Amino acid sequence: MTGYEFCGGYWWIFPLVMIIFCFFFMRGCFGRRMCGWGVGYGFGESAMDVLSKRYAKGEIDQKEYEEKKRELGK
C-alpha cells in the first residue's frame, strides 16, 4: 500500500453513503413521526383535520366528535 490506495480505491463510497443517509434522514423529519419512516399528524394540519381523522379511524365516537367539534368552533 503506497498511501494512494486507501480502502483499495473505494474510499469514495463512505462520503456517498453519508450524503444519501443525511438526505433520507432530513427529508422526513419535518412533519412526520419517525423521520420519514412513518406517517403521523403533520405540522400543517389543523385541529379540525386531526379530529376528523380520529373520528374516521374510529378512535372516538360520534358523541365525543360532536362535543369536541363544538369546542373547536368557539
Secondary structure, 3 states (H helix, E strand, C coil): CCCCCHHHHCCCHHHHHHHHHHHHHHHCCCCCCCCCCCCCCCCCCCHHHHHHHHHHHCCCCHHHHHHHHHHHHC
